[in-house]
Amino acid sequence: MQTCQNCHVGHLHKKHIPYANWHASEFIVIQNMPAWQCDVCAYCEMDTEVINRLLPLLGPVTRPDPSQPRRILKSTPADPLRDELDPDHDRRHA
């Protein structure tokens, strides 16, 4: 069992956490990534072996490019038939 590098008191235990970071100007989220967490101070670090296998697939960690516009998700067009069947008529006219 490893001693925590942060508090030097607790021990690191294996845990699964979400990983989120920018790679090639894309924000990537991966659920259930192996990590190590201290039982005293809650310091958490990613499993280096897994990160070393993951980085060649995703590319280097980058920062978002502020000069590029953010993507806006396109909404689906309104469905007139669905509006006719909507029981809450006031919502359409608000």
Buried (B, 14 or more C-beta within 10 A) or exposed (E): EEEBEBEEEBEBEEEEBEBEBBBEEEEBEEEEBBBBBBBEEEBEBBBEEBBEEBEEEBEEEEEEEEEEEEEEEEEEEEEEEEEEEEEEEEEEEE
